[in-house]
Amino acid sequence: MHTPPLQLVIGDKNWSSWSLRPWLAMKKVGLAFEEVDVTLRAGAETKAQCLSHSPAGKVPVLKWGSEVVWDSLAILETLADRLPEANLWPDDPQARAHGRAISAEMHSGFTALRRDMPMDCIHHRPGEGMNEAVGEDISRIISIWTEARGRYGETGGGPYLLGAFSIADAMFAPVVSRLETYAPDLAALGDRDGQAKAYMDTVSSMPEMREWVLAARAQMGR
């Protein structure tokens, strides 16, 4: 697939859940791009590095020739628009609308989960961060995954939320990482038939996810 030179500005792989989202999608569809790393949790230095790449002062940032796109979901939608052959959204309009709705819900919601179970993909912290609000977030996420798989997964011809890999999977990939790290009781939170766990296994076993985690370990010296 022919594209202009691409750069993706990302934060530290162990922590930057927002960076993982477009990175994973770009890797999955075989895009060639240069990674530009920003060091997170370094105070004013981090802010200055981010501002040198976009006016929002945050990562990730996609640099597509002279165009600059920031925000994970905006980057993913830009890729879907510019590269229709990558099939980042399904052809079926109903499935595509459903995928956009759950991706937007992920983008704007689940604040308790974000706050109390931050992404930390190289450690195992079972039981940490669990509280009532986090449990409600996780139960809703399990419901989202179960419904999507039930409505579109099997008919879509693949193991992902809408069948084939899509933007929706990229948006939820950091949640998979969080749930593996903190290991809440998924069955008690609504995953009675194991569909959510099966979906997590699908995402975590992706070669691209494994590549991200290995790179995170290398960055952290582990």
Backbone as a chain_set.jsonl record, in Angstrom:
{"seq": "MHTPPLQLVIGDKNWSSWSLRPWLAMKKVGLAFEEVDVTLRAGAETKAQCLSHSPAGKVPVLKWGSEVVWDSLAILETLADRLPEANLWPDDPQARAHGRAISAEMHSGFTALRRDMPMDCIHHRPGEGMNEAVGEDISRIISIWTEARGRYGETGGGPYLLGAFSIADAMFAPVVSRLETYAPDLAALGDRDGQAKAYMDTVSSMPEMREWVLAARAQMGR", "coords": {"N": [[0.846, -1.17, 0.0], [0.617, 2.164, -0.921], [1.885, 5.004, 0.58], [2.528, 8.359, 1.763], [5.604, 9.417, 3.455], [5.451, 8.48, 6.851], [5.189, 9.471, 10.232], [4.891, 8.508, 13.597], [4.312, 9.864, 16.614], [4.912, 8.903, 19.835], [4.313, 8.009, 23.309], [6.025, 6.582, 26.218], [6.049, 3.08, 26.046], [5.151, 1.389, 28.09], [3.252, 2.797, 29.519], [1.681, 4.476, 27.877], [-1.306, 4.37, 26.902], [-2.929, 5.631, 25.037], [-1.173, 6.012, 22.91], [-0.699, 3.392, 22.122], [-2.994, 2.667, 20.696], [-3.286, 3.834, 17.897], [-0.777, 2.964, 16.999], [-0.918, 0.151, 17.139], [-2.925, -0.397, 15.242], [-1.727, 0.592, 12.898], [0.514, -1.05, 12.683], [-0.785, -3.52, 12.426], [-2.048, -3.38, 9.924], [0.088, -3.241, 8.277], [1.476, -0.879, 7.716], [4.255, 1.156, 6.915], [6.167, 3.073, 9.051], [7.791, 5.699, 10.872], [8.782, 5.661, 14.223], [8.588, 8.101, 16.709], [9.82, 8.911, 19.736], [8.575, 10.074, 22.851], [9.423, 11.044, 26.076], [7.624, 10.197, 28.864], [6.161, 11.384, 31.981], [8.033, 13.213, 32.854], [7.682, 15.77, 33.647], [8.02, 19.205, 32.963], [9.717, 18.83, 30.834], [8.575, 16.717, 29.38], [6.175, 17.951, 28.561], [7.195, 19.992, 26.934], [8.438, 18.494, 24.924], [6.181, 17.245, 23.789], [4.705, 19.476, 22.902], [6.35, 20.323, 20.901], [5.62, 18.793, 18.821], [2.835, 18.91, 18.419], [0.023, 21.2, 18.726], [-1.652, 20.487, 20.791], [-0.165, 19.407, 22.78], [0.118, 16.766, 23.594], [0.517, 13.174, 23.331], [-0.664, 10.5, 21.244], [0.767, 11.588, 18.062], [0.201, 11.89, 14.668], [2.176, 12.318, 11.865], [1.775, 13.109, 8.679], [3.232, 13.494, 5.917], [3.069, 16.875, 5.352], [0.963, 17.225, 6.99], [-0.484, 17.278, 10.237], [-1.843, 15.273, 12.691], [-3.536, 14.907, 15.67], [-4.597, 13.139, 18.635], [-5.853, 9.988, 19.425], [-8.211, 8.682, 18.354], [-8.888, 10.375, 16.258], [-6.629, 10.08, 14.649], [-6.871, 7.369, 13.946], [-9.303, 7.385, 12.519], [-8.552, 9.051, 10.43], [-6.651, 7.44, 9.152], [-8.379, 5.387, 8.308], [-9.969, 6.802, 6.5], [-8.093, 7.688, 4.588], [-6.891, 5.379, 3.735], [-8.611, 3.23, 2.515], [-8.312, 0.631, 1.622], [-7.125, -0.684, 3.682], [-9.082, -1.546, 5.329], [-10.024, -0.773, 7.915], [-12.451, -0.252, 9.015], [-15.493, -2.155, 8.894], [-17.274, -3.121, 5.881], [-20.043, -3.277, 6.073], [-22.653, -1.089, 6.834], [-24.137, -0.973, 9.25], [-22.643, -2.479, 11.084], [-20.358, -0.925, 11.02], [-21.283, 1.511, 12.08], [-21.951, 0.666, 14.637], [-19.412, -0.064, 15.57], [-18.171, 2.448, 15.565], [-19.671, 3.736, 17.525], [-19.076, 2.292, 19.92], [-16.367, 2.704, 20.015], [-16.199, 5.479, 20.344], [-17.432, 5.636, 22.841], [-15.504, 4.357, 24.39], [-13.445, 6.172, 24.06], [-14.313, 8.457, 25.401], [-15.17, 7.691, 27.914], [-15.218, 5.642, 30.945], [-13.71, 6.54, 33.161], [-13.043, 5.875, 35.8], [-11.765, 3.373, 35.591], [-9.554, 4.135, 34.033], [-8.279, 5.861, 35.809], [-7.768, 4.35, 38.184], [-6.754, 1.922, 37.407], [-4.283, 2.218, 35.775], [-2.56, 1.878, 32.617], [-0.087, -0.579, 32.576], [1.901, -2.461, 31.253], [3.931, -4.29, 31.695], [3.976, -5.376, 34.184], [2.461, -7.408, 36.776], [-0.34, -6.998, 38.635], [-2.394, -8.122, 40.43], [-5.606, -7.536, 41.738], [-5.12, -4.913, 42.574], [-6.307, -1.544, 42.593], [-9.032, -2.054, 42.386], [-12.399, -1.202, 42.774], [-15.78, -0.1, 43.497], [-16.642, 1.672, 41.434], [-14.793, 1.156, 39.399], [-15.406, -1.519, 38.973], [-17.971, -1.24, 37.879], [-17.33, 0.031, 35.475], [-15.824, -2.005, 34.224], [-17.741, -4.037, 34.01], [-19.487, -2.858, 32.182], [-17.788, -2.734, 29.957], [-17.352, -5.466, 29.477], [-19.955, -6.113, 28.699], [-20.13, -4.609, 26.334], [-18.201, -5.884, 24.726], [-19.249, -8.493, 24.613], [-21.747, -8.112, 23.395], [-20.985, -7.015, 20.888], [-19.437, -9.085, 19.794], [-21.413, -11.043, 19.707], [-23.28, -9.951, 17.917], [-21.854, -9.211, 15.602], [-19.351, -10.408, 15.473], [-19.092, -13.261, 14.943], [-20.491, -13.465, 12.504], [-18.965, -11.744, 11.06], [-16.716, -13.077, 10.388], [-14.318, -13.498, 11.887], [-12.182, -13.307, 14.864], [-12.41, -10.923, 16.224], [-13.945, -7.866, 17.565], [-15.805, -6.927, 15.648], [-15.668, -8.942, 13.883], [-13.438, -9.085, 11.635], [-10.257, -7.497, 12.352], [-10.504, -4.184, 13.568], [-10.876, -0.586, 13.973], [-12.23, -0.429, 16.368], [-11.159, -2.538, 17.88], [-8.544, -1.653, 18.186], [-9.033, 0.546, 19.81], [-9.892, -0.657, 22.173], [-7.762, -2.215, 22.938], [-5.832, -1.293, 24.931], [-7.403, -1.634, 27.204], [-7.651, -4.384, 27.386], [-4.99, -4.925, 28.037], [-4.859, -3.667, 30.563], [-6.709, -5.226, 32.053], [-5.441, -7.657, 32.057], [-3.185, -7.027, 33.554], [-4.201, -6.238, 36.114], [-6.005, -8.177, 36.729], [-8.893, -8.589, 37.444], [-11.869, -10.261, 38.706], [-13.422, -11.511, 36.2], [-15.634, -13.118, 35.646], [-17.304, -12.678, 37.839], [-17.985, -10.119, 37.301], [-19.569, -10.182, 35.108], [-18.812, -11.751, 32.941], [-19.844, -14.436, 32.277], [-19.918, -16.543, 30.473], [-17.42, -16.601, 29.41], [-16.777, -15.142, 27.124], [-15.641, -12.584, 27.062], [-13.109, -13.055, 28.149], [-12.099, -14.763, 26.181], [-11.973, -12.999, 24.048], [-10.058, -11.205, 25.045], [-7.843, -12.915, 25.046], [-7.522, -13.234, 22.303], [-6.712, -10.646, 21.492], [-4.426, -10.164, 23.094], [-2.718, -12.102, 22.161], [-1.976, -11.261, 19.675], [0.628, -10.762, 17.33], [1.543, -8.15, 17.072], [0.761, -6.903, 19.455], [2.357, -8.343, 21.217], [4.843, -7.514, 20.324], [4.772, -4.817, 21.094], [4.712, -5.053, 23.928], [7.155, -6.341, 24.432], [8.897, -4.337, 23.571], [8.22, -2.395, 25.419], [9.2, -3.574, 27.753], [11.921, -3.532, 27.145], [12.385, -0.769, 27.041], [11.982, -0.134, 29.696], [14.032, -1.452, 30.856], [13.801, -4.155, 31.53]], "CA": [[0.0, 0.0, 0.0], [1.475, 3.338, -1.098], [1.571, 6.147, 1.431], [3.66, 9.268, 1.962], [6.335, 9.091, 4.684], [4.64, 8.637, 8.046], [5.795, 9.433, 11.556], [3.956, 8.439, 14.713], [4.925, 10.309, 17.862], [4.285, 8.125, 20.905], [4.924, 8.032, 24.631], [6.605, 5.333, 26.707], [5.129, 1.995, 25.728], [4.546, 0.767, 29.261], [2.191, 3.615, 30.102], [0.904, 5.318, 26.964], [-2.422, 3.64, 26.307], [-3.407, 6.346, 23.843], [-0.228, 5.758, 21.82], [-0.867, 2.014, 21.657], [-4.148, 2.499, 19.807], [-2.941, 3.958, 16.477], [0.409, 2.144, 16.706], [-1.364, -1.214, 16.899], [-3.632, -0.451, 13.961], [-0.778, 0.803, 11.8], [1.288, -2.288, 12.571], [-1.649, -4.616, 11.994], [-2.346, -3.284, 8.491], [1.325, -3.284, 7.519], [1.992, 0.43, 7.328], [5.618, 1.513, 7.289], [6.198, 4.395, 9.672], [8.867, 5.969, 11.825], [8.375, 5.978, 15.586], [9.283, 9.191, 17.385], [9.505, 8.677, 21.145], [8.533, 11.153, 23.834], [9.552, 10.523, 27.438], [6.534, 10.626, 29.731], [6.394, 11.525, 33.424], [9.251, 14.006, 33.075], [7.292, 17.133, 33.956], [8.079, 20.236, 31.931], [10.41, 18.285, 29.66], [7.58, 15.975, 28.602], [5.263, 18.912, 27.929], [7.918, 20.675, 25.859], [8.589, 17.552, 23.819], [4.881, 17.069, 23.137], [4.344, 20.716, 22.202], [7.166, 20.466, 19.691], [5.018, 17.978, 17.768], [1.454, 19.302, 18.146], [-0.442, 22.266, 19.624], [-2.374, 19.924, 21.925], [0.794, 19.087, 23.824], [-0.087, 15.397, 24.051], [0.753, 12.118, 22.35], [0.144, 10.379, 20.031], [0.629, 12.527, 16.948], [0.538, 11.349, 13.35], [2.686, 13.277, 10.883], [1.537, 12.528, 7.357], [3.763, 14.563, 5.085], [2.992, 18.162, 6.039], [-0.234, 17.239, 7.836], [-0.32, 16.815, 11.609], [-3.111, 14.842, 13.282], [-3.367, 14.454, 17.045], [-5.697, 12.394, 19.248], [-5.856, 8.608, 18.929], [-9.344, 8.347, 17.508], [-8.767, 11.168, 15.03], [-5.604, 9.427, 13.829], [-7.43, 6.128, 13.399], [-10.295, 7.724, 11.491], [-7.797, 9.569, 9.289], [-6.108, 6.277, 8.449], [-9.484, 4.702, 7.636], [-10.376, 7.63, 5.361], [-7.041, 7.784, 3.576], [-6.448, 4.05, 3.302], [-9.77, 2.333, 2.57], [-7.897, -0.747, 1.36], [-6.693, -1.281, 4.94], [-10.284, -2.14, 5.944], [-10.06, -0.514, 9.349], [-13.859, -0.378, 9.36], [-16.161, -3.128, 8.018], [-18.097, -2.566, 4.805], [-21.437, -3.216, 6.493], [-22.884, 0.189, 7.521], [-24.615, -1.17, 10.617], [-21.484, -2.877, 11.889], [-19.458, 0.225, 11.098], [-21.881, 2.459, 13.024], [-21.809, 0.085, 15.98], [-18.007, 0.071, 15.923], [-17.883, 3.85, 15.876], [-20.31, 4.076, 18.796], [-18.343, 1.743, 21.059], [-15.053, 3.359, 20.04], [-16.397, 6.796, 20.947], [-17.679, 5.428, 24.266], [-14.198, 4.093, 24.989], [-12.65, 7.396, 23.981], [-14.778, 9.509, 26.307], [-15.676, 7.176, 29.176], [-14.454, 4.711, 31.78], [-12.712, 7.348, 33.871], [-12.57, 5.173, 37.004], [-10.794, 2.378, 35.143], [-8.332, 4.837, 33.619], [-7.617, 6.45, 36.982], [-7.375, 3.413, 39.225], [-6.005, 0.821, 36.807], [-3.536, 2.765, 34.636], [-1.864, 0.846, 31.855], [1.251, -0.972, 33.025], [1.825, -3.745, 30.548], [5.038, -5.2, 31.977], [3.859, -5.89, 35.533], [1.233, -8.118, 37.132], [-0.763, -6.38, 39.88], [-3.745, -8.625, 40.687], [-6.374, -6.969, 42.84], [-4.89, -3.485, 42.796], [-7.159, -0.58, 41.903], [-10.422, -2.467, 42.264], [-13.407, -0.573, 43.621], [-17.114, -0.212, 42.907], [-16.722, 2.399, 40.165], [-14.018, 0.396, 38.415], [-16.196, -2.701, 38.658], [-19.045, -0.839, 36.962], [-16.709, 0.242, 34.16], [-15.445, -3.299, 33.643], [-18.975, -4.727, 33.635], [-19.966, -2.258, 30.932], [-16.882, -3.152, 28.884], [-17.692, -6.865, 29.184], [-21.206, -6.076, 27.944], [-19.811, -4.117, 24.987], [-17.5, -6.943, 23.989], [-20.146, -9.627, 24.404], [-22.751, -7.732, 22.393], [-20.355, -6.871, 19.573], [-19.092, -10.423, 19.311], [-22.637, -11.757, 19.399], [-23.973, -9.379, 16.761], [-21.046, -9.036, 14.401], [-18.099, -11.143, 15.476], [-19.15, -14.534, 14.232], [-20.895, -13.239, 11.11], [-17.921, -10.984, 10.397], [-15.665, -13.967, 9.918], [-13.049, -13.384, 12.589], [-12.291, -13.362, 16.318], [-12.386, -9.591, 16.818], [-15.257, -7.361, 17.968], [-16.689, -6.852, 14.487], [-15.219, -10.0, 12.983], [-12.052, -8.745, 11.326], [-9.675, -6.413, 13.145], [-11.0, -2.862, 13.204], [-10.55, 0.503, 14.889], [-12.79, -0.753, 17.687], [-10.188, -3.37, 18.598], [-7.426, -0.783, 18.561], [-9.456, 1.385, 20.921], [-10.035, -1.441, 23.399], [-6.548, -2.975, 23.244], [-5.261, -0.961, 26.235], [-8.236, -2.203, 28.257], [-7.198, -5.767, 27.495], [-3.735, -4.886, 28.79], [-5.169, -3.358, 31.965], [-7.373, -6.348, 32.716], [-4.423, -8.679, 32.288], [-2.296, -6.562, 34.614], [-4.846, -6.147, 37.422], [-6.657, -9.48, 36.901], [-10.149, -8.647, 38.189], [-12.683, -11.46, 38.509], [-14.301, -11.173, 35.087], [-16.888, -13.866, 35.764], [-18.142, -11.992, 38.825], [-18.365, -8.823, 36.741], [-20.5, -10.358, 33.997], [-18.312, -12.621, 31.864], [-20.203, -15.77, 32.766], [-19.654, -17.58, 29.461], [-16.023, -16.531, 28.995], [-16.556, -14.467, 25.844], [-14.702, -11.471, 27.241], [-11.767, -13.629, 28.311], [-11.667, -15.255, 24.873], [-11.593, -11.825, 23.245], [-8.776, -10.749, 25.573], [-6.808, -13.828, 24.556], [-7.304, -12.909, 20.895], [-5.951, -9.403, 21.37], [-3.1, -10.265, 23.722], [-1.869, -13.007, 21.391], [-1.572, -10.647, 18.41], [2.075, -10.49, 17.281], [1.79, -6.717, 17.246], [0.69, -6.622, 20.89], [3.553, -8.908, 21.833], [5.958, -6.627, 19.971], [4.655, -3.632, 21.942], [5.08, -5.391, 25.291], [8.598, -6.58, 24.455], [9.554, -3.034, 23.471], [8.014, -1.735, 26.716], [10.168, -4.169, 28.68], [13.246, -3.044, 26.793], [12.463, 0.629, 27.457], [12.026, -0.079, 31.175], [15.197, -2.188, 31.306], [13.387, -5.4, 32.185]], "C": [[0.891, 1.234, 0.0], [0.994, 4.47, -0.206], [2.76, 7.086, 1.444], [4.399, 8.869, 3.229], [5.493, 9.416, 5.922], [5.518, 8.609, 9.289], [4.672, 9.33, 12.58], [4.713, 8.78, 15.984], [4.184, 9.628, 19.007], [5.024, 8.32, 22.218], [5.483, 6.673, 25.01], [5.6, 4.193, 26.577], [4.495, 1.361, 26.965], [3.306, 1.507, 29.733], [1.239, 4.255, 29.094], [-0.175, 4.524, 26.24], [-2.923, 4.317, 25.036], [-2.475, 6.108, 22.662], [-0.393, 4.356, 21.247], [-1.94, 1.907, 20.582], [-3.789, 2.681, 18.324], [-1.737, 3.112, 16.089], [-0.025, 0.731, 16.344], [-2.054, -1.339, 15.542], [-2.673, -0.315, 12.791], [0.101, -0.418, 11.599], [0.446, -3.412, 11.974], [-1.899, -4.578, 10.494], [-1.082, -3.163, 7.64], [1.856, -1.959, 7.043], [3.44, 0.592, 7.777], [5.603, 2.92, 7.872], [7.372, 4.485, 10.628], [8.265, 6.279, 13.184], [9.242, 7.112, 16.118], [8.865, 9.131, 18.846], [9.55, 9.958, 21.963], [8.593, 10.514, 25.214], [8.435, 11.08, 28.305], [7.001, 10.755, 31.179], [7.693, 12.261, 33.729], [8.914, 15.483, 33.226], [7.352, 18.068, 32.765], [8.771, 19.735, 30.673], [9.438, 17.51, 28.767], [6.661, 16.928, 27.86], [5.941, 19.606, 26.756], [8.103, 19.753, 24.659], [7.276, 17.392, 23.055], [4.493, 18.301, 22.331], [5.179, 20.926, 20.951], [6.583, 19.682, 18.524], [3.58, 18.364, 17.448], [1.006, 20.379, 19.117], [-1.193, 21.739, 20.832], [-1.443, 19.579, 23.079], [0.62, 17.709, 24.412], [0.333, 14.433, 22.942], [-0.448, 11.186, 22.367], [-0.138, 11.502, 19.042], [1.025, 11.797, 15.674], [1.005, 12.484, 12.457], [2.659, 12.604, 9.524], [1.986, 13.575, 6.342], [3.761, 15.857, 5.881], [1.803, 18.251, 6.985], [0.074, 16.655, 9.208], [-1.697, 16.489, 12.178], [-2.826, 14.35, 14.687], [-4.681, 13.856, 17.538], [-5.825, 11.021, 18.586], [-6.982, 8.312, 17.958], [-9.313, 9.128, 16.201], [-7.725, 10.558, 14.093], [-6.165, 8.182, 13.169], [-8.448, 6.409, 12.306], [-9.62, 8.305, 10.244], [-7.213, 8.424, 8.474], [-7.208, 5.537, 7.687], [-9.94, 5.476, 6.403], [-9.363, 7.57, 4.233], [-6.663, 6.431, 2.978], [-7.612, 3.063, 3.361], [-9.401, 0.873, 2.345], [-7.403, -1.455, 2.627], [-7.852, -1.901, 5.72], [-10.306, -1.975, 7.461], [-11.482, -0.389, 9.89], [-14.497, -1.398, 8.42], [-16.998, -2.427, 6.95], [-19.551, -2.389, 5.225], [-21.714, -1.939, 7.285], [-23.336, 0.032, 8.967], [-23.472, -1.568, 11.546], [-20.52, -1.706, 12.077], [-19.986, 1.257, 12.103], [-21.733, 1.963, 14.456], [-20.362, 0.223, 16.449], [-17.634, 1.489, 16.293], [-18.472, 4.236, 17.229], [-19.509, 3.543, 19.983], [-16.934, 2.332, 21.147], [-15.147, 4.733, 20.679], [-16.676, 6.681, 22.441], [-16.37, 5.144, 24.997], [-13.381, 5.375, 25.082], [-13.027, 8.386, 25.075], [-15.135, 9.015, 27.702], [-14.68, 6.376, 29.977], [-13.344, 5.401, 32.562], [-12.191, 6.642, 35.123], [-11.519, 4.128, 36.647], [-9.477, 3.035, 34.759], [-7.544, 5.298, 34.846], [-7.012, 5.39, 37.898], [-6.657, 2.173, 38.71], [-5.258, 1.341, 35.58], [-2.77, 1.67, 33.905], [-0.448, 0.663, 32.365], [1.452, -2.386, 32.485], [2.963, -4.701, 30.861], [4.988, -5.79, 33.386], [2.547, -6.65, 35.707], [0.832, -7.647, 38.518], [-2.18, -6.837, 40.25], [-4.375, -7.993, 41.923], [-6.189, -5.493, 43.071], [-5.904, -2.644, 42.008], [-8.63, -0.916, 41.859], [-11.306, -1.725, 43.259], [-14.741, -0.621, 42.878], [-17.202, 0.469, 41.546], [-15.956, 1.686, 39.056], [-14.791, -0.853, 38.002], [-17.333, -2.386, 37.698], [-18.499, -0.598, 35.557], [-16.402, -1.085, 33.48], [-16.684, -4.078, 33.213], [-19.538, -4.169, 32.337], [-19.088, -2.686, 29.759], [-17.152, -4.605, 28.49], [-18.966, -6.935, 28.348], [-20.976, -5.622, 26.508], [-19.177, -5.222, 24.16], [-18.441, -8.093, 23.647], [-21.185, -9.314, 23.34], [-22.143, -7.65, 20.997], [-20.003, -8.225, 18.982], [-20.345, -11.197, 18.914], [-23.33, -11.261, 18.142], [-23.158, -9.44, 15.483], [-19.819, -9.934, 14.334], [-18.142, -12.401, 14.645], [-19.526, -14.34, 12.765], [-19.825, -12.481, 10.338], [-16.72, -11.805, 10.008], [-14.327, -13.813, 10.601], [-13.267, -13.298, 14.076], [-12.356, -12.007, 17.011], [-13.808, -9.075, 17.061], [-16.251, -7.336, 16.818], [-16.359, -7.929, 13.463], [-13.753, -9.826, 12.684], [-11.567, -7.618, 12.236], [-10.176, -5.074, 12.636], [-10.511, -1.828, 14.206], [-11.081, 0.217, 16.287], [-11.823, -1.595, 18.506], [-8.977, -2.555, 19.031], [-7.795, 0.073, 19.769], [-9.532, 0.603, 22.231], [-8.782, -2.224, 23.777], [-5.914, -2.579, 24.575], [-6.087, -1.478, 27.41], [-7.868, -3.666, 28.47], [-5.917, -5.823, 28.328], [-3.986, -4.626, 30.263], [-5.766, -4.567, 32.689], [-6.412, -7.511, 32.93], [-3.517, -8.29, 33.454], [-2.94, -6.695, 35.986], [-5.732, -7.356, 37.733], [-7.92, -9.452, 37.765], [-10.902, -9.938, 37.871], [-13.725, -11.165, 37.43], [-15.643, -11.887, 35.187], [-17.837, -13.168, 36.73], [-18.66, -10.663, 38.296], [-19.203, -8.96, 35.475], [-20.052, -11.284, 32.89], [-18.575, -14.084, 32.21], [-19.903, -16.868, 31.758], [-18.246, -17.5, 28.887], [-15.765, -15.828, 27.683], [-15.56, -13.32, 25.969], [-13.275, -11.988, 27.387], [-11.244, -14.152, 26.982], [-11.237, -14.106, 23.978], [-10.254, -11.268, 23.73], [-7.633, -11.615, 25.067], [-6.482, -13.553, 23.097], [-6.407, -11.695, 20.746], [-4.543, -9.564, 21.931], [-2.158, -11.182, 22.952], [-1.477, -12.446, 20.027], [-0.06, -10.416, 18.41], [2.403, -9.024, 17.53], [1.715, -6.321, 18.727], [1.929, -7.159, 21.608], [4.777, -8.042, 21.537], [5.955, -5.383, 20.853], [5.15, -3.927, 23.359], [6.585, -5.652, 25.407], [9.369, -5.266, 24.39], [9.393, -2.256, 24.776], [8.995, -2.261, 27.753], [11.571, -3.649, 28.414], [13.422, -1.58, 27.248], [12.626, 0.761, 28.975], [13.212, -0.858, 31.739], [14.88, -3.468, 32.014], [13.466, -6.568, 31.209]], "O": [[1.809, 1.346, 0.813], [-0.178, 4.844, -0.244], [3.883, 6.666, 1.168], [3.887, 8.066, 4.009], [4.901, 10.491, 6.02], [6.465, 7.828, 9.383], [3.634, 9.98, 12.449], [5.638, 8.072, 16.38], [2.967, 9.764, 19.132], [6.184, 8.732, 22.251], [5.425, 5.726, 24.226], [4.438, 4.334, 26.958], [3.384, 0.84, 26.874], [2.398, 0.893, 30.294], [0.093, 4.547, 29.437], [0.019, 4.066, 25.114], [-3.296, 3.646, 24.074], [-2.937, 6.01, 21.525], [-0.248, 4.148, 20.042], [-1.793, 1.121, 19.645], [-3.977, 1.741, 17.552], [-1.678, 2.595, 14.973], [0.445, 0.171, 15.354], [-1.794, -2.278, 14.788], [-2.796, -1.033, 11.799], [0.403, -0.783, 10.463], [0.915, -4.162, 11.118], [-1.958, -5.627, 9.852], [-1.167, -3.001, 6.422], [2.607, -1.905, 6.069], [3.8, 0.209, 8.89], [5.085, 3.849, 7.253], [7.874, 3.477, 11.125], [7.333, 7.078, 13.282], [10.467, 7.088, 15.993], [7.685, 9.283, 19.161], [10.43, 10.802, 21.794], [7.884, 9.544, 25.483], [8.312, 12.295, 28.463], [8.083, 10.299, 31.546], [8.366, 11.979, 34.72], [9.751, 16.347, 32.966], [6.813, 17.774, 31.697], [8.445, 20.169, 29.568], [9.477, 17.636, 27.543], [6.394, 16.742, 26.673], [5.331, 19.789, 25.703], [7.946, 20.176, 23.514], [7.261, 17.403, 21.824], [4.008, 18.183, 21.206], [4.757, 21.634, 20.036], [6.99, 19.87, 17.378], [3.136, 18.169, 16.316], [1.544, 20.475, 20.221], [-1.36, 22.466, 21.811], [-1.881, 19.471, 24.225], [0.928, 17.483, 25.582], [0.483, 14.817, 21.782], [-1.161, 11.087, 23.367], [-1.113, 12.245, 19.155], [2.075, 11.158, 15.62], [0.314, 13.493, 12.309], [3.409, 11.666, 9.252], [1.205, 14.444, 5.956], [4.368, 15.941, 6.949], [1.649, 19.24, 7.701], [0.799, 15.667, 9.328], [-2.604, 17.321, 12.152], [-1.977, 13.481, 14.886], [-5.735, 14.046, 16.93], [-5.896, 10.906, 17.363], [-6.757, 7.766, 16.879], [-9.674, 8.596, 15.151], [-7.922, 10.527, 12.878], [-5.963, 7.959, 11.975], [-8.452, 5.737, 11.275], [-10.077, 8.068, 9.125], [-7.273, 8.437, 7.244], [-6.998, 5.109, 6.552], [-10.26, 4.877, 5.376], [-9.726, 7.419, 3.067], [-6.174, 6.355, 1.85], [-7.595, 2.146, 4.183], [-10.095, -0.025, 2.823], [-7.276, -2.679, 2.647], [-7.64, -2.679, 6.651], [-10.576, -2.926, 8.196], [-11.685, -0.418, 11.103], [-14.09, -1.501, 7.263], [-17.379, -1.268, 7.114], [-20.216, -1.453, 4.781], [-21.076, -1.716, 8.313], [-22.952, 0.83, 9.822], [-23.354, -1.052, 12.658], [-19.945, -1.522, 13.15], [-19.215, 1.811, 12.886], [-21.431, 2.734, 15.367], [-20.115, 0.586, 17.599], [-16.866, 1.709, 17.23], [-17.85, 4.973, 17.993], [-19.289, 4.269, 20.952], [-16.375, 2.443, 22.238], [-14.281, 5.116, 21.466], [-16.222, 7.513, 23.226], [-16.156, 5.64, 26.104], [-12.704, 5.618, 26.082], [-12.162, 9.075, 25.616], [-15.379, 9.828, 28.594], [-13.473, 6.416, 29.735], [-12.209, 4.929, 32.623], [-11.02, 6.793, 35.472], [-10.498, 4.013, 37.326], [-8.406, 2.545, 35.119], [-6.324, 5.15, 34.918], [-5.869, 5.524, 38.335], [-6.023, 1.454, 39.483], [-5.569, 0.943, 34.458], [-2.382, 0.663, 34.498], [0.29, 1.628, 32.56], [1.202, -3.373, 33.177], [2.975, -5.821, 30.348], [5.839, -6.6, 33.754], [1.64, -6.542, 34.882], [1.568, -7.863, 39.481], [-3.077, -6.002, 40.369], [-3.771, -7.924, 42.993], [-7.034, -4.868, 43.711], [-6.297, -3.003, 40.899], [-9.416, -0.127, 41.336], [-10.986, -1.639, 44.444], [-14.814, -1.127, 41.758], [-17.77, -0.09, 40.608], [-16.414, 1.621, 37.915], [-14.827, -1.205, 36.823], [-17.628, -3.178, 36.803], [-19.126, -0.977, 34.568], [-16.688, -1.265, 32.297], [-16.677, -4.714, 32.159], [-20.013, -4.923, 31.488], [-19.601, -2.972, 28.678], [-17.178, -4.934, 27.304], [-19.052, -7.719, 27.403], [-21.554, -6.179, 25.574], [-19.578, -5.461, 23.021], [-18.43, -8.603, 22.527], [-21.474, -10.148, 22.482], [-22.72, -8.157, 20.034], [-20.246, -8.477, 17.802], [-20.349, -11.915, 17.914], [-23.902, -12.049, 17.389], [-23.699, -9.689, 14.405], [-19.303, -10.194, 13.247], [-17.323, -12.589, 13.745], [-18.947, -14.976, 11.885], [-19.771, -12.557, 9.11], [-15.798, -11.298, 9.369], [-13.29, -13.981, 9.96], [-14.409, -13.223, 14.527], [-12.357, -11.937, 18.24], [-14.774, -9.786, 16.785], [-17.417, -7.687, 16.999], [-16.741, -7.82, 12.298], [-12.905, -10.361, 13.399], [-12.367, -6.882, 12.814], [-10.263, -4.849, 11.429], [-9.817, -2.158, 15.168], [-10.45, 0.581, 17.279], [-11.688, -1.382, 19.711], [-8.449, -2.753, 20.125], [-6.965, 0.299, 20.65], [-9.259, 1.161, 23.294], [-8.746, -2.839, 24.842], [-5.483, -3.469, 25.308], [-5.547, -1.734, 28.486], [-7.783, -4.131, 29.606], [-5.78, -6.666, 29.214], [-3.398, -5.284, 31.121], [-5.367, -4.886, 33.809], [-6.56, -8.269, 33.889], [-3.13, -9.144, 34.251], [-2.317, -7.201, 36.92], [-6.16, -7.536, 38.873], [-8.016, -10.215, 38.726], [-10.604, -10.617, 36.888], [-14.793, -10.628, 37.726], [-16.677, -11.313, 34.847], [-19.037, -13.077, 36.47], [-19.661, -10.141, 38.788], [-19.517, -7.957, 34.834], [-20.83, -11.579, 31.983], [-17.645, -14.865, 32.409], [-19.657, -18.01, 32.147], [-17.911, -18.252, 27.972], [-14.651, -15.895, 27.163], [-14.731, -13.113, 25.083], [-12.343, -11.424, 26.814], [-10.059, -13.999, 26.685], [-10.259, -14.216, 23.239], [-9.408, -10.899, 22.916], [-6.575, -11.103, 24.7], [-5.323, -13.624, 22.688], [-5.453, -11.709, 19.967], [-3.573, -9.141, 21.302], [-0.938, -11.061, 23.071], [-0.724, -13.086, 19.294], [0.48, -9.921, 19.399], [3.428, -8.703, 18.131], [2.507, -5.503, 19.196], [2.476, -6.506, 22.496], [5.641, -7.861, 22.396], [7.009, -4.942, 21.31], [5.915, -3.148, 23.926], [7.214, -5.229, 26.377], [10.379, -5.1, 25.076], [10.305, -1.544, 25.196], [9.554, -1.493, 28.537], [12.321, -3.359, 29.346], [14.471, -1.206, 27.772], [13.319, 1.654, 29.465], [13.387, -0.925, 32.956], [15.559, -3.855, 32.965], [13.156, -7.701, 31.577]]}, "num_chains": 1, "name": "protein.A"}
